[in-house]
Amino acid sequence: MLSKGSSVGSSVGIYIFGMTGRMGREIRSLLEESSDAVFVGGTSSTQSQGDITAADVLLDFSVPIPLAATLDQARALAKPLVIGTTGLTDDHFSLIEQAAKTIPILQASNMSFGIAVMTQLAQLAAQLLDVSYDIEISEAHHRHKVDAPSGTALSLGEAVAKGRGQSLEMVRVDGNRSGRRQAGQIGFSVQRGGGVIGEHSIRFMGDDEILELSHKGLSRRLFARGALKAALWLKDQPAGVYTTPSPLPTF
Ligand SMILES: NC(=O)c1ccc[n+]([C@@H]2O[C@H](COP(=O)([O-])OP(=O)(O)OC[C@H]3O[C@@H](n4cnc5c(N)ncnc54)[C@H](OP(=O)(O)O)[C@@H]3O)[C@@H](O)[C@H]2O)c1
């Protein structure tokens, strides 16, 4: 059973793991302007603040290491959990599956609606274009980002591999390569620098044409808004794992 009645007034109470980080600060700033939701507390690497039991939804924008403890806490308190932290491993995904038997969990490496649309378009393009089109995924992020390729680039890679009926693990190649390109590979390249919020592109390169899908995040507000929208939606969902920040039509 999910805990009920913890809303602060009529606002939805939000607790943030990673409240002092770039994303944590952006979400808190958004909450200050929101009439739908309110910040009730959170954690950093060294401290916690506020009361987690006053939360209706927990948001995690931190690092992968404490995720197992975060999942235990969410499950013990029966609180829905939105996970935006990237760099997760297969072990983390197994723990998420396990916890989602009793609570709703939304895990998305990118909270932007535009990226959710791009992911579907990428899968469709990979399905329609044959294997003679070489696929390259590029991403750029600010100099502080620790994981690479980004979680979003990997999710886009999974979508194109799925469109081709392949497993990404079998066809993924990273970084600069010498020698002739092998048919069917999905390549990743990464740039880190400056204050770049997040840029992703997928190129389908044929002999006579290139189809390109690209997305640029212009402000961190984009992800904060998506995370908040996801939180408001998730609090009314049954237990389970959700992977898109808002329900999208499927085609
Ligand atoms: N899903 C999306 O749309 C989206 C968008 C942007 C970013 N992200 C991801 O969100 C995560 C956070 O990004 P960010 O740019 O906000 O990072 P950041 O600025 O480095 O902030 C990290 C936060 O996690 C806390 N933290 C660090 N180590 C910890 C530990 N061992 N235990 C508990 N808390 C710890 C930090 O606390 P201190 O301040 O004490 O160090 C800080 O509050 C990253 O994985 C990033 O890739 C996702």
The ligand as a Tripos MOL2 file, in Angstrom:
@<TRIPOS>MOLECULE
LIG
   48    52     1     0     0
SMALL
NO_CHARGES

@<TRIPOS>ATOM
      1 N1         17.2830   12.2100  -16.0630 N.am      1 LIG1
      2 C1         17.5750   13.4560  -16.4670 C.2       1 LIG1
      3 O1         16.8210   14.1340  -17.1840 O.2       1 LIG1
      4 C2         18.8600   14.0900  -15.9900 C.ar      1 LIG1
      5 C3         19.1750   15.4080  -16.3160 C.ar      1 LIG1
      6 C4         20.3410   15.9570  -15.7990 C.ar      1 LIG1
      7 C5         21.1830   15.1790  -14.9980 C.ar      1 LIG1
      8 N2         20.8510   13.8800  -14.7420 N.ar      1 LIG1
      9 C6         21.6530   13.0330  -13.8680 C.3       1 LIG1
     10 O2         21.3260   13.3690  -12.5170 O.3       1 LIG1
     11 C7         22.4630   13.0980  -11.6840 C.3       1 LIG1
     12 C8         22.8110   14.3600  -10.9020 C.3       1 LIG1
     13 O3         23.2510   15.3550  -11.8100 O.3       1 LIG1
     14 P1         23.7820   16.7680  -11.2910 P.3       1 LIG1
     15 O4         24.2850   17.4710  -12.4960 O.co2     1 LIG1
     16 O5         22.7520   17.4070  -10.4240 O.co2     1 LIG1
     17 O6         25.0340   16.2760  -10.3850 O.3       1 LIG1
     18 P2         25.7910   17.0720   -9.2540 P.3       1 LIG1
     19 O7         25.6650   18.5360   -9.4570 O.co2     1 LIG1
     20 O8         27.1490   16.4800   -9.1710 O.co2     1 LIG1
     21 O9         24.9760   16.7110   -7.8990 O.3       1 LIG1
     22 C9         25.0510   15.4140   -7.3120 C.3       1 LIG1
     23 C10        24.2310   15.3910   -6.0290 C.3       1 LIG1
     24 O10        24.3700   14.0870   -5.4390 O.3       1 LIG1
     25 C11        24.9250   14.2130   -4.1210 C.3       1 LIG1
     26 N3         25.8410   13.1120   -3.8560 N.ar      1 LIG1
     27 C12        27.1040   12.9160   -4.3650 C.ar      1 LIG1
     28 N4         27.6330   11.7710   -3.8850 N.ar      1 LIG1
     29 C13        26.7030   11.2450   -3.0420 C.ar      1 LIG1
     30 C14        26.6640   10.0750   -2.2220 C.ar      1 LIG1
     31 N5         27.6860    9.2040   -2.1810 N.pl3     1 LIG1
     32 N6         25.5440    9.8490   -1.4820 N.ar      1 LIG1
     33 C15        24.4990   10.7140   -1.5300 C.ar      1 LIG1
     34 N7         24.4710   11.8390   -2.2850 N.ar      1 LIG1
     35 C16        25.5600   12.0910   -3.0330 C.ar      1 LIG1
     36 C17        25.6570   15.5410   -4.1490 C.3       1 LIG1
     37 O11        25.8350   16.0340   -2.8120 O.3       1 LIG1
     38 P3         27.0420   17.0750   -2.4740 P.3       1 LIG1
     39 O12        26.5550   18.4090   -2.9030 O.co2     1 LIG1
     40 O13        27.1920   16.9420   -1.0020 O.co2     1 LIG1
     41 O14        28.2530   16.6050   -3.2440 O.co2     1 LIG1
     42 C18        24.6870   16.3890   -4.9710 C.3       1 LIG1
     43 O15        23.5820   16.7820   -4.1890 O.3       1 LIG1
     44 C19        23.5820   12.6340  -12.6400 C.3       1 LIG1
     45 O16        23.5840   11.2230  -12.6720 O.3       1 LIG1
     46 C20        23.1570   13.1980  -13.9810 C.3       1 LIG1
     47 O17        23.6730   12.4810  -15.0890 O.3       1 LIG1
     48 C21        19.7180   13.3290  -15.2110 C.ar      1 LIG1
@<TRIPOS>BOND
     1     1     2 1
     2     2     3 2
     3     2     4 1
     4     4     5 ar
     5     4    48 ar
     6     5     6 ar
     7     6     7 ar
     8     7     8 ar
     9     8     9 1
    10     8    48 ar
    11     9    10 1
    12     9    46 1
    13    10    11 1
    14    11    12 1
    15    11    44 1
    16    12    13 1
    17    13    14 1
    18    14    15 2
    19    14    16 1
    20    14    17 1
    21    17    18 1
    22    18    19 2
    23    18    20 1
    24    18    21 1
    25    21    22 1
    26    22    23 1
    27    23    24 1
    28    23    42 1
    29    24    25 1
    30    25    26 1
    31    25    36 1
    32    26    27 ar
    33    26    35 ar
    34    27    28 ar
    35    28    29 ar
    36    29    30 ar
    37    29    35 ar
    38    30    31 1
    39    30    32 ar
    40    32    33 ar
    41    33    34 ar
    42    34    35 ar
    43    36    37 1
    44    36    42 1
    45    37    38 1
    46    38    39 2
    47    38    40 1
    48    38    41 1
    49    42    43 1
    50    44    45 1
    51    44    46 1
    52    46    47 1
@<TRIPOS>SUBSTRUCTURE
     1 LIG1         1 GROUP 0 **** ****
